[in-house]
Amino acid sequence: MQIWFKLVKDNHILREVTITDDSDDTRTHKVMRSVDQAIHELDIGVPSWLPLNIKDFKRFAKTRFTADSFIEGLEGDYLEMEVIEED
């Protein structure tokens, strides 16, 4: 599984990272590990998964976390994550 994370402000990508997880673990565990690794590499806080994020990710394999999803705020307008390759 590969997930692309991008931090966006004013429709410009500030920082981005692609995380690959080739383990035999469940999709949920791969996603959560990828989020942990991406926020570490992008040097941002941990986003809260709101019901809309869960719904969008299940339906489209993509979601956006706005500043409201972060306790300490976000330097960009949103963090977007998108599955670009699924096992």
VENNOR-V594237 format. One record per backbone hydrogen bond with DSSP energy under -1.0 kcal/mol. NH is the residue of the N-H (numbers start at 1). CO is the residue of the C=O. Records with the same first field share a line. If there is no record, write none. Layout:
NH=CO  CO
This chain:
2=85
3=19
4=82
5=17
6=80
7=15
8=78
9=12
12=9
14=7
15=7
17=5
19=3
21=1
30=26
31=27
32=28
33=29
34=30
35=31
36=32
37=33
38=34
39=35
40=36
41=37
42=38
44=39
48=69
50=48
54=50
55=51
56=52
57=53
58=54
59=55
60=56
61=57
63=81
65=79
69=66
70=67
77=8
78=8
79=65
80=6
81=63
82=4
83=61
84=2
85=2
